[in-house]
Structure formats: structure tokens, C-alpha cells
């Protein structure tokens, strides 16, 4: 899973990174700092905060021209940056999105799984480390299947 960001390199070497589809998610890399690492950290923090507040953050998608303009004022000098999401966080997000798409509460999913609501809440936490078997059971309870890929 990855999100699209926009990056602007300033004349002094500073790089500004914004995520147009995630309002307020942005960071800055000073000369010598790794802009991708800082973007990954900013993205993870934004997504984790949304999960912690019980929200279903927007899934990855390409920003519209209007979102790009709103995030950058004008598009001159901005370039694309693709920012990956850590696998544990991606799993928590995918579960939250699937549950929301199914119109289920955590309690209703817990009933289908035969577990407590607290366990479902833990599975949707970015700190969770569920087994593949657990994720497969959750997917089946949501009428879905688990799809796993190794990407390069």
C-alpha cells in the first residue's frame, strides 16, 4: 500500500512534502535529511492518529487536480513522490476499511468472529501484529478474501 505525495525542492535544498488527499499531512526535509523517510513518518503518524480516533482514513488514490492546487497553491515545481505504508499499519487500515464497507461495528464483526469487541479493536490498531490466519478469518467474516503480495 502506498500514498501519493507531492514534493517541492526549494533553492536552499529544503524539500516540502504534502499529501493532497490527507488534509494537514505534510513534512519538510532539510538538506541532508531523507525526504522519503520523513514522508513515511508523517504519513504513518497521520494515519495512526485517524485510527486512534476511530476514523477510517481515506484509502490511497491519485489526488485530483483541485486537491493538488489546494495543497500547493500552484503546481509549478512540484513533483510526485510515492510513499509506502508499513505492513502492520496497512493491515489495520485494510481491516478498518473492509469493516466500514460492510457497514459493521467492531462489536458486530466480533460477533461474526466469535471474539470480543476489544480484540477487533486491537486488530485495527497500528501496533497489532495479527497472524495471517486471524486476518483470513476476519476477511471471511466480512465476505472478503485476504490478498497478499510481495512487491519490489
N, C-alpha and C positions, 0 to 999 in steps of 0.2 A: 504494500500500500504506500502511496506517495501523494503528496500535495504539490500543486504548482505555486511557485512564488515568483516575484519579480525582484530583480537586483539592479541597483544603480551604483556605478563606480564613480565616486567623486574625484576631482583632480588631486586631492591630497592622499588618495589611496583608500580612504574610508569607503565602505560598501554598505548601502542601506538595503535591507531585505524586507519586503512586505508580502503578506498572504492576502490577496484581494478578496477571497471568498470567506475569510475568517476575520471579521472586524476586530481591529485592535491588535492583531497578531503581527508583530514586526520585531526586527532586531537590527543592530548595527555592528559591523566588523571593522575594527580599526586596522591599520596596516600591520601585517604580520600575524593577524588572527585568521583562523579558518572560518570563512563565511558559512560554509555548509554545516560545520559542527554547531555554530551558533544558531543557524536557522533550525537545525534539528532540535536543539534545546528549546528554542522559543516555541516551535510547533508543539512539541511534547507538553510543555507547560500549559499552553493554551487548551489543548485537547484534554489533558488531565483535569484542569480546572472545570471544564464543562462537564466532564463525567462526574466529578466530585459534587457538583451542584445538581445532579440528577438530570442533566440535559442530554440530548442526543445531538452532538455537534454535526455540522453539515459534512456529508461524505465528500471525498475528493472529486473534483470536477474542474474543468477548464474555466477560468474566470471569463466573464463576458467583457466586451469592450467597455461597457459602462462601469463595471467593477474595476477594471484596470485604470480607467481615467480617474475614478473617485479615489483610488489608492495612491495614485502617482501624480495627480494634478494634470500632467500631460505625459504622454508615453515616450517622449524623446529621451534617449539614453538608457532606457530600462531594458534589461534582457531577462530571459527566462531562467529559472533555477528550479530543478525538481528535487524535492526534499522527502526522503523516506521516513516512514513511521516505524518505530521499533516493533518487533513481532508481538510482544506481550500487549502493548498498547493497541496494536491493530486488532488483536483477538478480542479485547474488551470492547472496542468500538464496533466491530462487526457483530458481536452478540447484542449490544445495545440497539444497533440499527435494525437487526432482524426482529428483535422483540418488539420494537416500536412499529415496524412494518406489519407485524402480526396483530397489532392492537392489544397486546397483552401487558399487564402489570408484572412486576417482579414476582408478586405473590401468585399470579395465575400461571406463570411459567414454572414456578417452584412446584405448584400442584401437579403439573404435567410431568415434571421430572421426579416427583416423589421426594423432594428435598425441602429444606427451609428457605424462606424468602431471603434470609441473611446469606445463605450460600449463593443464591443467584446474585445478590448484591456484590458479594466478594468476587464472583466470576466477571462482573462488569467493572471491576476495579483495575486500574492500570498496573497495580502491584501483583495481580493474580498470576498464577503460573499453572493454569489448568492442564490436565493431561489431554491428549488427543481423544481418548475415549470419552472424557467429560464433554469436550466440545462437540463430538459426534452425537452424543445423547441430546445435548441442547439443540443442535441443528435439527435432529429428527423431531424433537418436541415442537419445534417451530415450523415443521413441514418443509424443511430445507435439508441440504446435504453440505458437509464440510468439504471445501476445496482447498488444497494446499499446493503451493508452488515454490520451487527454488528458483530464484531469479539471479541474473548476473549483471 
